[in-house]
């Protein structure tokens, strides 16, 4: 499910929750040639992951079921007959070849092709099997108020006789969604800017049915990283569930999508779902495009990861067990990881040595100084640690050990050489958190054991 479609659903859901309305998930499956197996389940999985729960749909039912268009064919047929009886519909007598010829004629005359200019003089009785077209009642300029864009209008060229029912008995989108919105008493419709040009056709159909249209809210496009064009699959736009695989929290994704074209009343950007519902108003949806910025998504995800309780964080990352070192590792993961996947990779990679045996290399231990100097560092740190308590905080360890590191002359490698030795002896990695954090996580006794192991390696 593309992020643009998800954002549209999110805005509608936030608006419904803010105003005590109902969020309807309707499945539009009338184009059988484009139907993709499993698509409905995928859409529902995407929304459920984000916490966008619907009030009416195919699984939960509701007062206007069925909520899948292919099961509503008698309803569309009823409305089609209503239009026929009122003189606002007619059977299409032309073949595809005929229509192609009409289109070529319009092109050769350098004018737009409008089917209404080729209406048959004699309207045949509909046999229920041929395509049925809408007969636009009045060719006029339409004006309407959009909840986001304000006053909009379109001229006569936007109106045409479009297909209502196809030869297979299925309705077109242009017909079905209008009928469904009427039947289901939809009050607000949110959609992309690509539907603006079709709105006069919809309004003409509402007029023919003598029905009041819902309020339309046209949402801004989501632009690619460069900000020059609409985000698309060609720009490596991902399915929303790809972000779940990459370790993004649903709360962070909702927060990010909400800010793609809308802004809260204040300057706060890290918002919970409850805050988004409380803040959301269509008046603060922007008219211009919103640029997709994955770095901002990463930032918001880290902030939402930091908001998790330790228990929730461990569950999200997949940490299990009662080793106290796991709990003491969580602040490091919160600080350094931007996604759950990165946190998992850190535990399996550079932090993996915290929970298992080390395979130390003597050459790495002495990489910043001589063997004798390295032994001196290890002995000194070991002696200082022995005077401390088991559950030592990182700042306490730093206060106790840093003076020694600062005392090392520059010609002997200085503070960096001493701290490198300490850090490598504790974790066996070239990259890792600072040694004082490692001591806090490991505890005094395990830290002493590891320093002694390094001394044993160097004594061989």
N, C-alpha and C positions, 0 to 999 in steps of 0.2 A: 504494500500500500504506500503510495507516494506521499512524501511529507506535505505536499500541498493539499491533497485530499484529507489527510489526517487533521491538518490545521483547520480546514473548513468545518469538519465534524467537531473539533474541540471548541471552536468559537460558538457554534450552535449549542453545544452542551453547556458551556459556561453561561451563556445567555439564558438558557432554560432553567438552569439551577439558580441563577441569580434572581429570576423573576417568578420562581415557583411553577414553571411550566413543565411540559413533557418533552423529552427528547426521543424522536422517532427514528428508528433504524429500518428503512424501507429498502428492500432488495429490488433493483431495477434490472430485470433479466430478459427484456423483450427482444434484444438483438442477439438472436441465437448464433449467428455467424461469429460473433466476437466473444461468446461465452467461454470462460476458462474454467475447467474443472477444478474444484477446490477453492475458487475465489471467494465464495461467500464465507466459508469457514475461516479463511485467511483474514478477511476484513474484520470478522468478529474477534479473532485472536488478537489482532493489532489493537483494537479499541479496548479490549479487556486488559491487555498488558498495561495500557496507559491509565486504566482506572476510569475510562469513559463508559459508564454503564447506561444502557438505554432503558426507557420506560415501556416502550412498545416495539415489538419486532416479531420475527418468525418463531423465536424460541419462547418468548415470554407472553406472546399474545397481546391482546388489547381490545379496545372497543371497536376498532375499525379493521380487524383482520379479514382476510389474509394480508400479510405484509410483504408478499412476494408477487411481483406483477404478473408473472405467468399463471398465477392462480386467480387473477382478477379479471380475466377476459370477458365474462358476462357483464361486468360493470362498465368496461370500456364500450362494449357493444351497445349498451343501454344509452350511453351518452352520445354515441355516434348516431343512433336512430333519432335522438332528440334533435340533433343538428340537421339531419336529413329532413325531418318534418318541418323544421323552421326555415328550410331553404338555405342553410349554411353549410351544406355538404353535397357532394355529388360523386358518382362513380367515375373513376379515371378510365376513359376509353382508349387511352393511348398505350402503345407498346414502348419498350425501352428504345427501340430504333427510332420511333417517332419523336421521342423526347430528345434524343441525340441530334436529330435533324433540326429541331426547334432551337436547340442550344447553338449549333453551328451557324444557323441563320442569324441569331442575335450577335454572335461574335463577328460575323462578316459585316454586319451593319453597325458594329462598334457600339453596341448598347447592352446593358445588363440583361441577362436572361431572367424573365419572370413568367412563371407558369400561368399566372392569372390572365396573361395576354392571349393564351391559347385555350381558354375555356371553350368547351363544345357548345355549339348553339342549341343542340337538342340534348337535354339531360335524360339519360336512360334510367330506368328503374334499377335500383341496386339489387344484385342477385345474392349478396352476402358473401361472395367469393372474390370479387375483383377489388383492387385497392380503392379506398375511399379518401377523397380529398376534402380539405376544409375550403369553403368558399368565403373568402374574406368579406365580411359584411360591408364595411366602409373603408375606402382607401383614403386615409387621412394621416396627418402628422400626430404622433403620440407624444405626450409629455407625462412624466411620472417622477415621483420623489423617491430617491434611493436613500436608505438610512445612513450610508457612508459617503456616497459621492454627491448627494444633494439632488438638485433638479437636473433631470436628463430628458433628452428628446431625440426623436428620430423621424425622418421624413417618410414619404410614401414608398420610397424604394425599399424600405425594410419590410414591407408587407407582401406576402405572397400566399398562394394556395398550396399549402403543404399537405403531405400524406398524413391522414389520421390513423387509418387501419391498413395494414399491408395485405397482400393477397393471401398470406398464411393465417390471417385472422389476428395477428399480433399487432398491438398499437406501436406507433413510433414514440420516441422519447418526448417529442414536442406535445403530443396529445396525452400520453399516459400520466406524465408528472402533473399536468394541470388538473386532470380528473382526480388523481390521488390527493392532491393538495386540497381540492374542494371537499372530497369525501371525508378526509381525515381532519378537516378543520384546522389546517396548518395556518398559523398566523404570521410566521417569519421564515423567509427562505434566504439562506446565505450561500453564495457561490462565487466563482471566479469571474474575472472581467470578460472572458470569452463569451459569456452569455448575454452581455449587454446588447449586442446587435440583434439578438433573437427576441429580446423582451417585447418589442411591439407585436410580434406574432402571438406571443402568449397573452398579451393584454387584449388583442383582438378576439382571441378565443374565449377569454373570460367574458367579454362583452356579448359575444354570441350566445353564451350559456347563461347570460344575465346573472353573473356571479361577481362578487367583489374580490379582487386579487389580494394575495398576502402582501406584507411589507417585504420588499427586496433589499438585501444588503450585499453590495458587491465588494468582495474582499480584494486587497492588493495582491499582485503577483509576487511570488517568491523568486528572487533573482539569484543567479549563480555567484560564485565567489568573487568574480570580477565586477559584479554589479551592473553588467551591460545587457544581459539578456535573461529571460526566464529560465529558472532551473529545470533541467530535463535529464532524462536517462543518458543523453549524450554527454552531459557534464558529470557523469558518474553519480547521479542522484541515486540514493539507496532506498531500498524498501525499509519501512520503519522498523521491522524486526531485525534488520541487520545491526541496528544500534543496540538492540538487546544482546545480541551475540558478542558485540564489542565491549560490553560491560557498562552500558549507560543505565542509570536508574530511570524508571518511568516518571518519577516526580521531576527529575531534571529535564527530561525530554518535553514534558508538558509545559514546564516553566519556559523552556527555550522556544517552543512553538508558539506559545501565547505572545511572546515578545516579537515574533516575526510579523510585524504589521500592526501592533497594538502597544500602547504604553500605559502604565499605571498612573495614578494621580500624583505620586511622589517620585523620588529618585531611586527607591529601593528596587533592585532587579532580582534578587534571590527571593522567590515567592513560593509559598506552599500552595497546594490546590485550594485549600480553604480561603487563602488570601486572594487568589486569582478569581474565585467565584464572587467574593465580596467586592472586588475592584472592577470587574469587567463591565464595560459599557460600550455600546456601538459607537458612541460619540468620540471615543478615543482610538478608534481604528483609523489608521492613516490611509490616505488616498493613493500615495505613490508606492512603488515596489519596495519590498523588504529584502535586504541581502542576507543570504544564508552564510553564516560565519561559524565554521566548525570549531574554531578556537574558543569562541564564546560558549559554545555547547560544552566543550571540555571544562572550561572554567566553572560553569554552572553545575556541571556534574560533580566536580570536586567539592564544591560548596555543599551540595546536597548529601554527598557521602559523609562530610564532616558533621552534618546535622543528625546522622543516624546514631542511635544508642549503640553501645559496644556489642550488645547481643544481636541487634539488627545488622550491624556492620559485619559481624562474624558470619551470620547466616547468608548475607548477600554475597560475600566473598567466597563462601564455601569452607570456612574454617570450622573445624570440629575438634573436640578434645578439651581436656581440663588443664593442660600444661599452662602454668601462670605466665610463661614466656610469651604465649600467644596473645594474651590480653595486653601485655606490656609492649607488644609489637604494633598494636593497632594505631597508636598516635603516629608512628613512623609511616605507616601505610596511608593514613589520612593526609599527612603532610606531603608525601612524595608521589602518590598515585592519583591520576586523574580519572581513571575508570576502574571498574571492578576487575576487568581483565588484567590491567597493569598491576593491580594489587596481587592478584593470583600469580602473575609472572614473577613479581618480586619475591614472593614467598617460595616459589619453586626455584628461583635463581639466586640473586645476590644475598637474600636473607635465609636461604635454605639451610645454611650452616649453623643457624641458631638452634636448630632442632635435631641435628644429627652430628655424627663424627666429622672431623676435619681431615683433609689430606693436604698438610702444609708442605711447602717447598722451601728448603733451606736458602736457596738463592733469592727467593722473594723476601724472606725474613731479613736478609742482609742487604737488600737492594739499595737502601739509602745510607749505608755506612759499613764500617768494618764489622767482622764477626765479634771481636772483643767489645766494640762499642754497643753492638746489638744486645749482647749478653748483659752488659751493664744496664742498659735500658730496661730489659725484662726483669732483672733482679730488683732494680729500684722500684718499678711499678708494682711488682709482686709484694715487696715489703710494705709499700704504702697501702695497698689494698687489704693486707692482713689486719690492719688496725681498724678497718671499717666494718659496719654491720652488713648482714646478708642482703636485705631489701633496700639497697642503696639507690637513691635518686640520681639521675644523670648530673644534675647541678652539683650535688655533693661530691660525686666522683671527680668532676672537673675541678672543683675547689681544692681537692686533696692531691690530684695528680698533675695539674697544669704547672704549678711552680717548678716541679722537676723538669718538665719539658722546656719551660722558658729558660732554664739555667744552662741548657746545652749550647756551647759556643757555635757560632756560624761555621767555623772551619771544620767542625765535627758533624755538620748537617743541620744544626739548630733544632728548633722545636719540631719542624716538619719531620726530621728523621726519627725522632723519638716517638712521635704520635703515629707515624706510619708503622713502626714496629709493633706498637701496642694494638693498633687496629687490625693489622694482618694476623697477628697471633690470636686475636679473639674470634675472627670470622673467616680468615683465609681467602679474602676477596680483595681485588684491587679497588673495587668500588663498593662502598658501603656507607651507612650512617656513621656519624662521628663515634670515636671509641667510648666516650662517656655514656652515650645512649646505649651502646652495645653492653656495657657493664651493667647498666640498669636493667636491661632486658634479661641478660644471662644470670644476674645475681652475683654476689661476691664469690661464693664458693666455686661455681662453674667457671667464672673468669680466672680465678687462681689456678684451677686445674688446667685451663688452656694455656696460661702463661708458662706453667711448669712443663707442659708438653712441648712447647717451643724451645725451652731451655734444654730439654732432653734431646731434641733433634740437633741442636747446635753442639751438644757435647759429644756427639758421635765422631 
